[in-house]
């Protein structure tokens, strides 16, 4: 196509007219996304209409369509605050409305389903919770209804909506797990794992009218493996496993999650990897890695680069120290600022 627009972010959102789309224009000096414009195919970019302008440089700006394809979102996100503007994708004028005005220390993510919004929010929920609200009253928190209530022992990391189910990415017991809940309350279960240290992540899912959840499973002994999971029956279908060069055999290795006391008495989760023929009597050398900052969790995932070390008799350990979010938001707060 002859249309060419320079100095933009990579994400775009098409309107239902199939002739126009929204994009994010970057500041030429800071390279931050600052303006959302609407481009109509075949027209000069100089004529693109300004839809929204971000005036606070502490926020990042993005555009996306809802999973339902009915809405378009303009998303503003900072370290401690977020804001969604939404419009009907079929509205020729794309009139945007604020879902919840930004406020410091309130982070939320929005998704549309039927006649309601589903929201992940940390309002009155340190570890986040998921609520639903009618579209017309989403800004009135008295109309919110808990779907996944706040838990002190589980951090809600993300979610995917389906017509009959809700899939939730949660951190509990120091691990990243997936929970499946039926909207009618008939199902509420974690997806099973065969190992004590592992990581599960939501995969690509662009349809709502399906009972199949795509997810990725990995551990320190298992390369990234993609499954389709039947949320009705609990049956899973293996689709793909990342190949590993050489003579790698997962049966030669073992992994576990252990807990070690810190000086102040806190129990620190530690993920371990070793060859099954390595003695565990204290004579084997140990290589320990740890990182705790910015809430970045160091999940026990497959790392082919450490196999050479483990093959030579080392035990490899990841200490999930405070500063990450392996044990929820308080685990992060306990490792930052004056902590």
PyMOL commands that set and color helices and strands:
alter all, ss='L'
color gray80, all
select helices_A, chain A and resi 45-47+135-137+141-143+250-252+304-311+329-333
alter helices_A, ss='H'
color red, helices_A
select strands_A, chain A and resi 8-14+20-26+33-40+49-53+60-65+71-77+82-88+97-98+108-113+116-121+129-134+145-148+154-161+165-172+175-182+188-190+199-202+212-218+225-230+236-241+253-261+267-275+286-290+315-319
alter strands_A, ss='S'
color yellow, strands_A
deselect
rebuild
show_as cartoon
